[in-house]
Amino acid sequence: MRSIDLSAVSWRKSSYSNQDGGACLEVCDDLDAVVPVRDSKVPHGPVLVFPAGGWASFVTAVTDDRLSDGR
């Protein structure tokens, strides 16, 4: 598995995160092929890296589920 240098990337809090400091998910949009995801409460902790297409499918599924539930 190759290593990805994330030292200079920009992180943004996901719109699905709790804005009160609870469940805070941050994602990085700086890379083309992958989407790194981390817990904002542990910024130097582990990072999950998803293929961009897989992340896009996940976000679409979550959005579709939220819309069908009326949330």
For each residue, the residues with C-beta under 8 A, 3 or more apart:
1:
2:
3:
4: 31 34 36 49
5: 8
6: 9 28 36 47
7:
8: 5
9: 6 28 30 31 36
10: 28 29 30
11: 26 27 28 38 40 43
12: 26 27 28 29
13: 17 19 24 25 26 40
14: 17 25 26 27
15:
16: 25 62
17: 13 14 23 24 25 26 40
18: 21 22 23 24
19: 13
20:
21: 18 24 41
22: 18
23: 17 18
24: 13 17 18 21 39 40 41
25: 13 14 16 17 37 38 39 40
26: 11 12 13 14 17 37 38 39 40 43
27: 11 12 14 35 36 37 55
28: 6 9 10 11 12 31 35 36 37
29: 10 12 35
30: 9 10
31: 4 9 28 34 35 36 52
32: 52
33: 51 52
34: 4 31 49 50 51 52
35: 27 28 29 31 49 50 51 52 55
36: 4 6 9 27 28 31 47 48 49 50
37: 25 26 27 28 47 48 49 50 55
38: 11 25 26 42 43 45 46 47 48
39: 24 25 26 42 45
40: 11 13 17 24 25 26 43
41: 21 24
42: 38 39 45 46
43: 11 26 38 40
44:
45: 38 39 42
46: 38 42
47: 6 36 37 38
48: 36 37 38
49: 4 34 35 36 37
50: 34 35 36 37 54 55 58
51: 33 34 35 54 55
52: 31 32 33 34 35 55 56
53: 56 57
54: 50 51 57 58
55: 27 35 37 50 51 52 58 59
56: 52 53 59 60
57: 53 54 60 61
58: 50 54 55 61 62
59: 55 56 62 63
60: 56 57 63 64
61: 57 58 64 65
62: 16 58 59 65 66
63: 59 60 66 67
64: 60 61 67 68
65: 61 62 68 69
66: 62 63 69 71
67: 63 64 70 71
68: 64 65
69: 65 66
70: 67
71: 66 67
